[in-house]
Amino acid sequence: MNEQVHLTSLTEAELTAFAESLGQPAYRGRQIFAALQQRRLRSFDEMTDLPKDLRRQLHEQAAASTLTIESRYVSEDGTRRYLMKTHDNLPVETVFIPEERRDTICFSSQSGCPLQCTFCLTAQLGLLRSLTAGEIVEQIIIALNDAYGMGVKPPKGTNLVGMGAGEPFLNFESLIKALRIMGDPKGLHIVPRRVTISTAGIVPRIYELATLADRPHLAISLAAPTDALRNELMPINKRWPLDQLLTACKEFEKSLKPGELLTFEYVMLDQINDSDEQARQLANLLNRHGLRAKVNLIPHNPAHPLPYQPSPPERVESFRNVLEAKGVHTYLRKPRGRDIYAACGQLAARREMNMAQLTTG
């Protein structure tokens, strides 16, 4: 990028200051912000309301977009998976999930992931690098433009889930800046109450998130009711075991708004973490900490070379019944995009699958 400034990474105030540094009036910065974030334009040539000399300056010193779409896959259920590349040729994956009342975009915070959760295909990549705020924002812009056309307002609204590749809380500053940019009413205007961030359990960041006045919802990937099993499935537990994690969650609970619940994600692995006894252990764990929470049960999405299989439906239902009987609000997550490796735990920059590849960049 030759040290060009990635303008999608900038707030409106920062873009205004950048425009003034080019000798332009402040309102030009506001124009550029609206072009990028509200109209969702991805090149300066499309910003025909800007003077030609300003567009020439921008071409020389800045970049409107840095991600390119390498592959785009569409599931039989309408889910879309995008494999993108950064300017330095690293993979980024994003998933667009159309639903009756809203659309959901699952975005990545890192290229790859360092956490080595054994049931997640992304762990096979390791960490390549964390994404910038602009690279996070661009994923949303690309998905919305593909689904609706450039600048068209989504008719059903958009929810965001930070549950793609990477651990969001290991890229906390870029994540929070991206959410603030996307929440701007003069831009994408996707407000925090429509955003959920999922963490494997980076405890210090849970405390920090709780202090933010305008924060997203929080989801915790749990996967096990005991430290012994969670150490095997999610090695991050060795650093912050369950008691520390749930103590942080209890503190976070103080920041919950009326009607808001903490979410725990529990991937269901056949004969690993899905027995009735483990359901009782999970309910007792949450109840012991007095958490106002719900549990999303996620059937494991099989992916070679991972050794796990999804729990059978009758086992999932039995597990759910045990939790409900102990007063734990429990929901069964419906897998989306399994056939294109777009479901939870399946993102790993895969191209070699037998699927309909609609475009290749």
WOURQUI-V48011 format. One record per pair of residues at least 24 apart in sequence whose C-alpha atoms are under 10 Angstrom apart, sorted by the first residue. I is the first residue (numbers start at 1). GAP is how many residues later the second one is. If there is no record, write none. Layout:
# WOURQUI-V48011
i->I gap->GAP
i->I gap->GAP
This chain:
# WOURQUI-V48011
i->1 gap->60
i->1 gap->61
i->1 gap->62
i->1 gap->65
i->1 gap->86
i->1 gap->87
i->2 gap->58
i->2 gap->59
i->2 gap->60
i->3 gap->58
i->3 gap->59
i->3 gap->60
i->4 gap->54
i->4 gap->55
i->4 gap->56
i->4 gap->57
i->4 gap->58
i->4 gap->59
i->4 gap->60
i->5 gap->53
i->5 gap->55
i->5 gap->56
i->5 gap->57
i->5 gap->58
i->5 gap->59
i->6 gap->55
i->6 gap->56
i->6 gap->57
i->6 gap->58
i->6 gap->59
i->6 gap->60
i->6 gap->126
i->6 gap->127
i->6 gap->128
i->6 gap->129
i->7 gap->25
i->7 gap->26
i->7 gap->29
i->7 gap->51
i->7 gap->55
i->7 gap->56
i->7 gap->57
i->7 gap->58
i->7 gap->59
i->7 gap->127
i->8 gap->24
i->8 gap->25
i->8 gap->28
i->8 gap->29
i->8 gap->32
i->8 gap->34
i->8 gap->54
i->8 gap->55
i->8 gap->56
i->8 gap->57
i->8 gap->58
i->8 gap->124
i->8 gap->125
i->8 gap->126
i->8 gap->127
i->8 gap->128
i->8 gap->129
i->8 gap->130
i->8 gap->133
i->8 gap->170
i->8 gap->173
i->9 gap->54
i->9 gap->55
i->9 gap->56
i->9 gap->123
i->9 gap->124
i->9 gap->125
i->9 gap->126
i->9 gap->127
i->9 gap->128
i->9 gap->129
i->9 gap->165
i->9 gap->168
i->9 gap->169
i->9 gap->172
i->10 gap->123
i->10 gap->124
i->10 gap->167
i->10 gap->168
i->10 gap->171
i->11 gap->26
i->11 gap->123
i->11 gap->166
i->11 gap->167
i->11 gap->169
i->11 gap->170
i->11 gap->171
i->11 gap->173
i->11 gap->176
i->12 gap->25
i->12 gap->169
i->12 gap->172
i->12 gap->174
i->12 gap->175
i->18 gap->44
i->19 gap->35
i->19 gap->38
i->19 gap->39
i->22 gap->32
i->22 gap->35
i->22 gap->36
i->22 gap->39
i->23 gap->31
i->24 gap->30
i->28 gap->26
i->30 gap->156
i->32 gap->32
i->33 gap->148
i->33 gap->153
i->33 gap->154
i->34 gap->151
i->34 gap->152
i->34 gap->153
i->34 gap->154
i->35 gap->29
i->35 gap->116
i->35 gap->151
i->35 gap->152
i->36 gap->28
i->36 gap->29
i->36 gap->102
i->36 gap->105
i->36 gap->115
i->36 gap->151
i->36 gap->152
i->37 gap->100
i->37 gap->101
i->37 gap->104
i->37 gap->114
i->37 gap->144
i->37 gap->145
i->37 gap->147
i->37 gap->148
i->37 gap->149
i->37 gap->150
i->37 gap->151
i->37 gap->152
i->38 gap->103
i->38 gap->112
i->38 gap->113
i->38 gap->114
i->38 gap->115
i->38 gap->144
i->38 gap->146
i->38 gap->147
i->38 gap->148
i->38 gap->149
i->38 gap->150
i->38 gap->151
i->39 gap->102
i->39 gap->106
i->39 gap->111
i->39 gap->112
i->39 gap->113
i->39 gap->114
i->39 gap->147
i->39 gap->148
i->39 gap->149
i->40 gap->98
i->40 gap->100
i->40 gap->101
i->40 gap->102
i->40 gap->104
i->40 gap->105
i->40 gap->109
i->40 gap->110
i->40 gap->111
i->40 gap->112
i->40 gap->147
i->40 gap->148
i->41 gap->24
i->41 gap->100
i->41 gap->101
i->41 gap->104
i->41 gap->109
i->41 gap->110
i->42 gap->24
i->42 gap->25
i->42 gap->96
i->42 gap->99
i->42 gap->100
i->42 gap->103
i->42 gap->108
i->64 gap->70
i->64 gap->74
i->65 gap->69
i->65 gap->70
i->65 gap->73
i->65 gap->76
i->65 gap->77
i->66 gap->68
i->66 gap->69
i->66 gap->72
i->67 gap->24
i->67 gap->25
i->67 gap->67
i->67 gap->68
i->67 gap->69
i->67 gap->71
i->67 gap->72
i->67 gap->75
i->68 gap->24
i->68 gap->70
i->68 gap->71
i->68 gap->74
i->68 gap->293
i->69 gap->24
i->69 gap->70
i->69 gap->73
i->69 gap->290
i->69 gap->291
i->69 gap->292
i->70 gap->281
i->70 gap->289
i->70 gap->290
i->70 gap->291
i->71 gap->278
i->71 gap->279
i->71 gap->280
i->71 gap->286
i->71 gap->287
i->71 gap->288
i->71 gap->289
i->71 gap->290
i->72 gap->74
i->72 gap->268
i->72 gap->279
i->72 gap->284
i->72 gap->285
i->72 gap->286
i->72 gap->287
i->72 gap->288
i->72 gap->289
i->73 gap->264
i->73 gap->266
i->73 gap->267
i->73 gap->268
i->73 gap->269
i->73 gap->278
i->73 gap->282
i->73 gap->283
i->73 gap->284
i->73 gap->285
i->73 gap->286
i->73 gap->287
i->74 gap->263
i->74 gap->265
i->74 gap->266
i->74 gap->268
i->74 gap->281
i->74 gap->282
i->74 gap->283
i->74 gap->284
i->75 gap->261
i->75 gap->262
i->75 gap->263
i->75 gap->264
i->75 gap->265
i->75 gap->266
i->75 gap->267
i->75 gap->280
i->75 gap->281
i->76 gap->260
i->76 gap->261
i->76 gap->262
i->76 gap->263
i->76 gap->264
i->76 gap->280
i->77 gap->259
i->77 gap->260
i->77 gap->261
i->77 gap->262
i->78 gap->258
i->78 gap->259
i->79 gap->25
i->79 gap->26
i->79 gap->257
i->79 gap->258
i->79 gap->259
i->79 gap->260
i->79 gap->261
i->79 gap->263
i->79 gap->264
i->80 gap->25
i->80 gap->63
i->80 gap->66
i->80 gap->67
i->80 gap->256
i->80 gap->257
i->80 gap->260
i->80 gap->261
i->80 gap->262
i->81 gap->24
i->81 gap->25
i->81 gap->62
i->81 gap->256
i->81 gap->259
i->81 gap->260
i->81 gap->261
i->81 gap->262
i->81 gap->266
i->82 gap->57
i->82 gap->60
i->82 gap->61
i->82 gap->260
i->82 gap->267
i->82 gap->277
i->83 gap->264
i->83 gap->265
i->83 gap->266
i->83 gap->267
i->83 gap->268
i->83 gap->277
i->83 gap->278
i->84 gap->55
i->84 gap->58
i->84 gap->265
i->84 gap->277
i->85 gap->26
i->85 gap->264
i->85 gap->276
i->86 gap->25
i->86 gap->45
i->86 gap->49
i->87 gap->48
i->90 gap->38
i->90 gap->39
i->90 gap->41
i->90 gap->259
i->91 gap->34
i->91 gap->37
i->91 gap->38
i->91 gap->74
i->91 gap->257
i->91 gap->258
i->91 gap->259
i->92 gap->39
i->92 gap->43
i->92 gap->44
i->92 gap->47
i->92 gap->72
i->92 gap->73
i->92 gap->74
i->92 gap->255
i->92 gap->256
i->92 gap->257
i->93 gap->46
i->93 gap->71
i->93 gap->72
i->93 gap->249
i->93 gap->254
i->93 gap->255
i->93 gap->256
i->93 gap->257
i->94 gap->42
i->94 gap->45
i->94 gap->46
i->94 gap->48
i->94 gap->49
i->94 gap->68
i->94 gap->69
i->94 gap->70
i->94 gap->71
i->94 gap->248
i->94 gap->253
i->95 gap->44
i->95 gap->45
i->95 gap->48
i->95 gap->66
i->95 gap->68
i->95 gap->69
i->95 gap->241
i->95 gap->242
i->95 gap->246
i->95 gap->247
i->95 gap->248
i->95 gap->252
i->96 gap->43
i->96 gap->44
i->96 gap->47
i->96 gap->48
i->96 gap->50
i->96 gap->51
i->96 gap->62
i->96 gap->64
i->96 gap->240
i->96 gap->241
i->96 gap->246
i->97 gap->46
i->97 gap->61
i->97 gap->62
i->97 gap->239
i->97 gap->240
i->97 gap->245
i->98 gap->49
i->98 gap->58
i->98 gap->60
i->98 gap->238
i->99 gap->57
i->99 gap->59
i->100 gap->56
i->101 gap->54
i->101 gap->55
i->101 gap->56
i->101 gap->57
i->102 gap->52
i->102 gap->53
i->102 gap->54
i->102 gap->55
i->102 gap->56
i->102 gap->57
i->103 gap->41
i->103 gap->44
i->103 gap->51
i->103 gap->52
i->103 gap->53
i->103 gap->54
i->103 gap->55
i->103 gap->56
i->103 gap->57
i->104 gap->53
i->104 gap->54
i->104 gap->55
i->104 gap->56
i->104 gap->57
i->104 gap->90
i->104 gap->91
i->105 gap->34
i->105 gap->35
i->105 gap->38
i->105 gap->39
i->105 gap->53
i->105 gap->54
i->105 gap->55
i->105 gap->56
i->105 gap->57
i->105 gap->58
i->105 gap->59
i->105 gap->90
i->106 gap->33
i->106 gap->34
i->106 gap->37
i->106 gap->53
i->106 gap->54
i->106 gap->55
i->106 gap->56
i->106 gap->57
i->106 gap->58
i->106 gap->59
i->106 gap->89
i->106 gap->90
i->106 gap->91
i->106 gap->236
i->106 gap->237
i->106 gap->238
i->107 gap->29
i->107 gap->30
i->107 gap->31
i->107 gap->32
i->107 gap->33
i->107 gap->36
i->107 gap->53
i->107 gap->54
i->107 gap->55
i->107 gap->56
i->107 gap->57
i->107 gap->58
i->107 gap->59
i->107 gap->61
i->107 gap->90
i->108 gap->27
i->108 gap->28
i->108 gap->31
i->108 gap->53
i->108 gap->54
i->108 gap->55
i->108 gap->56
i->108 gap->57
i->108 gap->58
i->108 gap->59
i->108 gap->60
i->108 gap->67
i->108 gap->239
i->109 gap->24
i->109 gap->26
i->109 gap->27
i->109 gap->30
i->109 gap->53
i->109 gap->54
i->109 gap->55
i->109 gap->56
i->109 gap->57
i->109 gap->58
i->109 gap->59
i->109 gap->60
i->109 gap->61
i->109 gap->62
i->109 gap->63
i->109 gap->65
i->109 gap->66
i->109 gap->69
i->110 gap->25
i->110 gap->26
i->110 gap->54
i->110 gap->55
i->110 gap->56
i->110 gap->57
i->110 gap->58
i->110 gap->60
i->110 gap->61
i->110 gap->65
i->111 gap->53
i->111 gap->54
i->111 gap->55
i->111 gap->56
i->111 gap->237
i->111 gap->238
i->112 gap->52
i->112 gap->53
i->112 gap->54
i->112 gap->55
i->112 gap->235
i->112 gap->236
i->112 gap->237
i->113 gap->51
i->113 gap->52
i->113 gap->53
i->113 gap->54
i->113 gap->55
i->113 gap->57
i->113 gap->235
i->114 gap->52
i->114 gap->53
i->114 gap->56
i->114 gap->122
i->115 gap->51
i->115 gap->52
i->115 gap->55
i->115 gap->85
i->115 gap->119
i->115 gap->120
i->115 gap->121
i->116 gap->117
i->116 gap->118
i->116 gap->119
i->116 gap->120
i->117 gap->83
i->117 gap->106
i->117 gap->113
i->117 gap->114
i->117 gap->115
i->117 gap->116
i->117 gap->117
i->117 gap->118
i->117 gap->119
i->117 gap->228
i->118 gap->114
i->118 gap->115
i->118 gap->116
i->118 gap->117
i->118 gap->188
i->118 gap->189
i->118 gap->190
i->118 gap->227
i->119 gap->104
i->119 gap->114
i->119 gap->115
i->119 gap->148
i->119 gap->149
i->119 gap->150
i->119 gap->181
i->119 gap->182
i->119 gap->183
i->119 gap->184
i->119 gap->187
i->119 gap->188
i->119 gap->189
i->119 gap->190
i->119 gap->225
i->119 gap->226
i->119 gap->227
i->120 gap->45
i->120 gap->113
i->120 gap->114
i->120 gap->180
i->120 gap->181
i->120 gap->182
i->120 gap->183
i->120 gap->186
i->120 gap->188
i->120 gap->224
i->120 gap->225
i->120 gap->226
i->120 gap->227
i->120 gap->228
i->121 gap->44
i->121 gap->180
i->121 gap->181
i->121 gap->182
i->121 gap->183
i->121 gap->184
i->121 gap->185
i->121 gap->220
i->121 gap->223
i->121 gap->224
i->121 gap->225
i->121 gap->226
i->121 gap->227
i->121 gap->228
i->121 gap->229
i->122 gap->42
i->122 gap->43
i->122 gap->44
i->122 gap->222
i->122 gap->223
i->122 gap->224
i->122 gap->225
i->122 gap->226
i->122 gap->227
i->122 gap->228
i->123 gap->42
i->123 gap->43
i->123 gap->222
i->123 gap->223
i->123 gap->224
i->123 gap->225
i->124 gap->181
i->124 gap->182
i->124 gap->223
i->124 gap->224
i->125 gap->40
i->125 gap->222
i->125 gap->223
i->125 gap->224
i->126 gap->40
i->126 gap->222
i->127 gap->38
i->127 gap->39
i->127 gap->40
i->128 gap->38
i->129 gap->37
i->129 gap->42
i->130 gap->36
i->130 gap->37
i->130 gap->38
i->130 gap->40
i->130 gap->41
i->130 gap->42
i->130 gap->44
i->130 gap->45
i->131 gap->35
i->131 gap->37
i->131 gap->40
i->131 gap->43
i->131 gap->44
i->132 gap->39
i->132 gap->41
i->132 gap->42
i->132 gap->43
i->132 gap->45
i->132 gap->46
i->133 gap->38
i->133 gap->39
i->133 gap->40
i->133 gap->41
i->133 gap->42
i->133 gap->43
i->133 gap->44
i->133 gap->45
i->133 gap->46
i->133 gap->47
i->133 gap->48
i->133 gap->49
i->134 gap->40
i->134 gap->41
i->134 gap->43
i->134 gap->44
i->134 gap->47
i->135 gap->39
i->135 gap->40
i->135 gap->43
i->136 gap->26
i->136 gap->38
i->136 gap->39
i->136 gap->41
i->136 gap->42
i->136 gap->43
i->136 gap->46
i->137 gap->38
i->137 gap->40
i->137 gap->41
i->137 gap->42
i->137 gap->44
i->137 gap->45
i->137 gap->51
i->138 gap->40
i->140 gap->42
i->140 gap->48
i->141 gap->41
i->141 gap->47
i->151 gap->37
i->153 gap->35
i->157 gap->33
i->157 gap->37
i->158 gap->30
i->158 gap->31
i->158 gap->32
i->158 gap->33
i->158 gap->36
i->158 gap->37
i->159 gap->31
i->159 gap->32
i->159 gap->33
i->159 gap->34
i->159 gap->35
i->159 gap->36
i->159 gap->37
i->160 gap->30
i->160 gap->31
i->160 gap->32
i->160 gap->33
i->160 gap->34
i->160 gap->35
i->160 gap->36
i->160 gap->37
i->160 gap->56
i->161 gap->33
i->161 gap->34
i->161 gap->35
i->161 gap->36
i->161 gap->37
i->161 gap->55
i->161 gap->56
i->161 gap->57
i->161 gap->58
i->162 gap->33
i->162 gap->34
i->162 gap->35
i->162 gap->36
i->162 gap->37
i->162 gap->54
i->162 gap->56
i->162 gap->57
i->163 gap->33
i->163 gap->34
i->163 gap->35
i->163 gap->36
i->163 gap->56
i->163 gap->58
i->163 gap->181
i->163 gap->182
i->164 gap->33
i->164 gap->34
i->164 gap->178
i->164 gap->179
i->164 gap->180
i->164 gap->181
i->164 gap->182
i->164 gap->183
i->164 gap->184
i->165 gap->179
i->165 gap->180
i->165 gap->181
i->165 gap->182
i->165 gap->183
i->165 gap->184
i->166 gap->32
i->166 gap->33
i->166 gap->34
i->166 gap->181
i->167 gap->30
i->167 gap->31
i->167 gap->32
i->167 gap->33
i->167 gap->34
i->167 gap->35
i->168 gap->29
i->168 gap->30
i->168 gap->31
i->168 gap->32
i->168 gap->34
i->168 gap->37
i->169 gap->28
i->169 gap->29
i->169 gap->30
i->169 gap->31
i->169 gap->32
i->169 gap->33
i->169 gap->34
i->169 gap->35
i->169 gap->36
i->169 gap->37
i->169 gap->40
i->170 gap->29
i->170 gap->32
i->170 gap->35
i->172 gap->33
i->172 gap->36
i->172 gap->37
i->176 gap->33
i->176 gap->36
i->176 gap->38
i->176 gap->39
i->176 gap->40
i->179 gap->35
i->179 gap->36
i->179 gap->37
i->180 gap->34
i->180 gap->35
i->183 gap->31
i->191 gap->24
i->191 gap->25
i->192 gap->24
i->192 gap->25
i->193 gap->24
i->193 gap->67
i->196 gap->67
i->198 gap->65
i->198 gap->66
i->198 gap->67
i->199 gap->65
i->199 gap->66
i->200 gap->34
i->200 gap->35
i->200 gap->36
i->200 gap->37
i->200 gap->40
i->200 gap->45
i->200 gap->65
i->201 gap->33
i->201 gap->35
i->201 gap->36
i->201 gap->38
i->201 gap->39
i->201 gap->40
i->201 gap->41
i->201 gap->43
i->201 gap->44
i->201 gap->45
i->201 gap->47
i->201 gap->48
i->202 gap->34
i->202 gap->35
i->202 gap->37
i->202 gap->38
i->202 gap->43
i->202 gap->46
i->203 gap->36
i->203 gap->37
i->203 gap->38
i->203 gap->41
i->203 gap->42
i->203 gap->43
i->203 gap->44
i->203 gap->45
i->203 gap->46
i->204 gap->36
i->204 gap->41
i->204 gap->44
i->205 gap->43
i->206 gap->39
i->206 gap->42
i->206 gap->43
i->206 gap->45
i->206 gap->46
i->207 gap->40
i->207 gap->41
i->207 gap->42
i->207 gap->43
i->207 gap->44
i->207 gap->45
i->208 gap->44
i->209 gap->43
i->209 gap->46
i->210 gap->38
i->210 gap->39
i->210 gap->41
i->210 gap->42
i->210 gap->43
i->210 gap->44
i->210 gap->45
i->210 gap->46
i->211 gap->41
i->211 gap->43
i->211 gap->44
i->212 gap->43
i->213 gap->42
i->215 gap->40
i->217 gap->39
i->217 gap->40
i->217 gap->43
i->217 gap->44
i->217 gap->45
i->217 gap->46
i->218 gap->31
i->218 gap->34
i->218 gap->35
i->218 gap->38
i->218 gap->42
i->218 gap->43
i->218 gap->44
i->218 gap->45
i->218 gap->46
i->219 gap->30
i->219 gap->42
i->219 gap->43
i->219 gap->44
i->219 gap->45
i->219 gap->46
i->219 gap->74
i->219 gap->75
i->219 gap->76
i->219 gap->77
i->220 gap->25
i->220 gap->26
i->220 gap->29
i->220 gap->42
i->220 gap->43
i->220 gap->44
i->220 gap->45
i->220 gap->46
i->220 gap->75
i->220 gap->76
i->221 gap->42
i->221 gap->43
i->221 gap->44
i->221 gap->45
i->221 gap->46
i->221 gap->74
i->221 gap->75
i->222 gap->41
i->222 gap->42
i->222 gap->43
i->222 gap->44
i->222 gap->45
i->222 gap->60
i->222 gap->73
i->223 gap->41
i->223 gap->42
i->223 gap->43
i->223 gap->44
i->223 gap->45
i->223 gap->46
i->223 gap->49
i->223 gap->50
i->223 gap->51
i->223 gap->59
i->223 gap->74
i->223 gap->75
i->224 gap->41
i->224 gap->42
i->224 gap->43
i->224 gap->44
i->224 gap->45
i->224 gap->48
i->224 gap->49
i->224 gap->50
i->224 gap->54
i->224 gap->55
i->224 gap->57
i->224 gap->58
i->225 gap->41
i->225 gap->48
i->225 gap->52
i->225 gap->53
i->225 gap->54
i->225 gap->55
i->225 gap->56
i->225 gap->57
i->225 gap->58
i->225 gap->59
i->225 gap->60
i->225 gap->61
i->226 gap->47
i->226 gap->52
i->226 gap->55
i->226 gap->56
i->226 gap->59
i->229 gap->43
i->229 gap->44
i->230 gap->43
i->233 gap->39
i->233 gap->40
i->242 gap->43
i->243 gap->42
i->243 gap->46
i->246 gap->39
i->246 gap->40
i->246 gap->42
i->246 gap->43
i->246 gap->44
i->246 gap->45
i->247 gap->42
i->247 gap->43
i->247 gap->44
i->249 gap->40
i->249 gap->42
i->249 gap->43
i->249 gap->44
i->250 gap->36
i->250 gap->39
i->250 gap->40
i->250 gap->41
i->250 gap->42
i->250 gap->43
i->251 gap->40
i->252 gap->39
i->253 gap->37
i->253 gap->38
i->253 gap->39
i->253 gap->40
i->256 gap->36
i->259 gap->33
i->260 gap->32
i->260 gap->33
i->260 gap->34
i->261 gap->30
i->261 gap->31
i->261 gap->32
i->261 gap->33
i->261 gap->34
i->261 gap->68
i->262 gap->29
i->262 gap->30
i->262 gap->31
i->262 gap->32
i->262 gap->33
i->263 gap->29
i->263 gap->30
i->263 gap->31
i->263 gap->32
i->263 gap->33
i->263 gap->66
i->263 gap->67
i->264 gap->29
i->264 gap->30
i->264 gap->31
i->264 gap->32
i->264 gap->33
i->264 gap->66
i->265 gap->29
i->265 gap->30
i->265 gap->31
i->265 gap->32
i->265 gap->33
i->265 gap->66
i->265 gap->68
i->266 gap->29
i->266 gap->30
i->266 gap->31
i->266 gap->32
i->266 gap->33
i->266 gap->34
i->266 gap->66
i->266 gap->67
i->267 gap->29
i->267 gap->30
i->267 gap->31
i->267 gap->32
i->267 gap->33
i->267 gap->34
i->267 gap->43
i->267 gap->44
i->267 gap->66
i->267 gap->77
i->267 gap->78
i->268 gap->29
i->268 gap->30
i->268 gap->31
i->268 gap->32
i->268 gap->33
i->268 gap->40
i->268 gap->41
i->268 gap->42
i->268 gap->43
i->268 gap->44
i->268 gap->47
i->268 gap->48
i->268 gap->51
i->269 gap->29
i->269 gap->30
i->269 gap->31
i->269 gap->32
i->269 gap->33
i->269 gap->38
i->269 gap->39
i->269 gap->40
i->269 gap->41
i->269 gap->42
i->269 gap->43
i->269 gap->47
i->270 gap->29
i->270 gap->30
i->270 gap->38
i->270 gap->39
i->270 gap->40
i->270 gap->41
i->270 gap->42
i->270 gap->45
i->270 gap->46
i->271 gap->37
i->271 gap->38
i->271 gap->39
i->271 gap->40
i->271 gap->41
i->271 gap->44
i->272 gap->36
i->272 gap->37
i->272 gap->38
i->272 gap->39
i->273 gap->38
i->273 gap->46
i->274 gap->36
i->274 gap->37
i->274 gap->38
i->274 gap->41
i->274 gap->42
i->274 gap->44
i->274 gap->45
i->274 gap->46
i->275 gap->36
i->275 gap->40
i->275 gap->41
i->275 gap->43
i->275 gap->44
i->275 gap->47
i->276 gap->39
i->276 gap->40
i->276 gap->42
i->276 gap->43
i->276 gap->44
i->276 gap->45
i->276 gap->46
i->276 gap->47
i->277 gap->42
i->277 gap->45
i->278 gap->41
i->278 gap->44
i->278 gap->45
i->279 gap->37
i->279 gap->39
i->279 gap->40
i->279 gap->41
i->279 gap->42
i->279 gap->43
i->279 gap->44
i->279 gap->45
i->279 gap->47
i->280 gap->39
i->280 gap->42
i->280 gap->43
i->280 gap->45
i->280 gap->46
i->281 gap->42
i->282 gap->40
i->282 gap->41
i->282 gap->44
i->282 gap->46
i->283 gap->39
i->283 gap->40
i->283 gap->41
i->283 gap->42
i->283 gap->43
i->283 gap->44
i->283 gap->45
i->283 gap->46
i->284 gap->39
i->284 gap->42
i->284 gap->43
i->284 gap->44
i->286 gap->42
i->287 gap->39
i->287 gap->40
i->287 gap->41
i->291 gap->37
i->292 gap->36
i->292 gap->37
i->293 gap->35
i->293 gap->36
i->293 gap->37
i->294 gap->33
i->294 gap->34
i->294 gap->35
i->294 gap->36
i->294 gap->37
i->295 gap->25
i->295 gap->28
i->295 gap->29
i->295 gap->33
i->295 gap->34
i->295 gap->35
i->295 gap->36
i->295 gap->37
i->295 gap->38
i->296 gap->24
i->296 gap->33
i->296 gap->34
i->296 gap->35
i->296 gap->36
i->296 gap->37
i->296 gap->38
i->297 gap->33
i->297 gap->34
i->297 gap->35
i->297 gap->36
i->297 gap->37
i->298 gap->33
i->298 gap->34
i->298 gap->35
i->298 gap->36
i->298 gap->37
i->298 gap->46
i->299 gap->33
i->299 gap->34
i->299 gap->35
i->299 gap->36
i->299 gap->45
i->300 gap->35
i->300 gap->43
i->300 gap->44
i->300 gap->45
i->300 gap->46
i->301 gap->34
i->301 gap->35
i->301 gap->36
i->301 gap->37
i->301 gap->38
i->301 gap->40
i->301 gap->41
i->301 gap->42
i->301 gap->43
i->301 gap->44
i->301 gap->45
i->302 gap->36
i->302 gap->39
i->302 gap->41
i->302 gap->42
i->302 gap->43
i->302 gap->44
i->303 gap->35
i->303 gap->38
i->303 gap->40
i->303 gap->42
i->303 gap->43
i->303 gap->44
i->303 gap->45
i->304 gap->42
i->306 gap->40
